[in-house]
Amino acid sequence: MVKASKLNCSFSTLGVGNQFVQQAERLGLHNLGDMMKVNLVKLKKHKEFTFMWYADMLDLLKEQGLLRQFQENQLS
């Protein structure tokens, strides 16, 4: 189980780039917890979504040890 405090960390405190943070905010994502709860089908339909940003998101989740849980969440 992931600590709630980790999920509430803003992207900027995790050291990700400003461009990633700005695009995430335009997508309505402000922290790791938002990412973990996101509906991927709806996210991909958002006008601000790009696959380059999505690849960066997956890298961030992997770095934080959350990628597997994210994938499982998408399947349920």
C-alpha positions in Angstrom: 0.0 0.0 0.0 1.2 3.5 -0.9 1.4 6.1 1.8 -1.3 8.8 1.4 1.4 11.5 1.9 3.2 10.3 -1.2 0.0 10.5 -3.2 -0.6 14.1 -2.0 2.8 15.3 -3.2 2.6 18.0 -5.9 4.5 17.2 -9.1 6.9 20.1 -8.5 8.1 18.6 -5.2 8.9 15.4 -7.1 11.3 17.3 -9.4 9.4 17.0 -12.7 9.7 19.7 -15.3 7.5 22.8 -15.4 6.1 21.8 -18.8 4.9 18.5 -17.4 3.3 20.2 -14.4 1.5 22.8 -16.5 0.1 20.2 -18.9 -1.0 17.9 -15.9 -2.8 20.9 -14.4 -4.6 21.6 -17.7 -5.7 17.9 -17.6 -7.0 18.4 -14.0 -4.2 16.4 -12.4 -2.4 18.0 -9.5 -0.6 15.2 -7.7 0.1 11.4 -7.8 -3.2 10.7 -6.1 -5.0 12.4 -9.0 -3.1 10.2 -11.5 -3.9 7.0 -9.6 -7.6 7.8 -9.7 -7.8 9.1 -13.3 -10.1 7.5 -15.8 -7.7 6.8 -18.7 -10.4 6.7 -21.4 -11.6 10.1 -20.4 -8.1 11.5 -20.0 -7.2 10.4 -23.5 -10.2 12.3 -24.9 -9.1 15.6 -23.2 -8.0 18.2 -25.7 -4.8 18.8 -23.8 -3.8 15.1 -23.8 -0.7 14.0 -25.7 1.0 10.6 -25.8 4.4 12.3 -25.2 3.0 13.6 -21.9 1.5 10.2 -21.1 4.8 8.5 -21.6 6.4 11.0 -19.1 3.5 10.3 -16.7 4.2 6.5 -16.9 7.9 7.2 -16.3 7.0 9.2 -13.2 4.7 6.5 -11.9 7.5 4.0 -12.5 10.0 6.1 -10.7 7.6 6.4 -7.7 6.9 2.7 -7.6 3.3 3.2 -8.6 3.1 2.0 -12.2 1.9 -1.5 -11.5 -0.8 -0.2 -9.2 -1.9 2.4 -11.8 -2.2 -0.4 -14.4 -4.2 -2.6 -12.0 -6.5 0.4 -11.3 -7.1 0.8 -15.0 -8.2 -2.8 -15.3 -10.7 -2.7 -12.5 
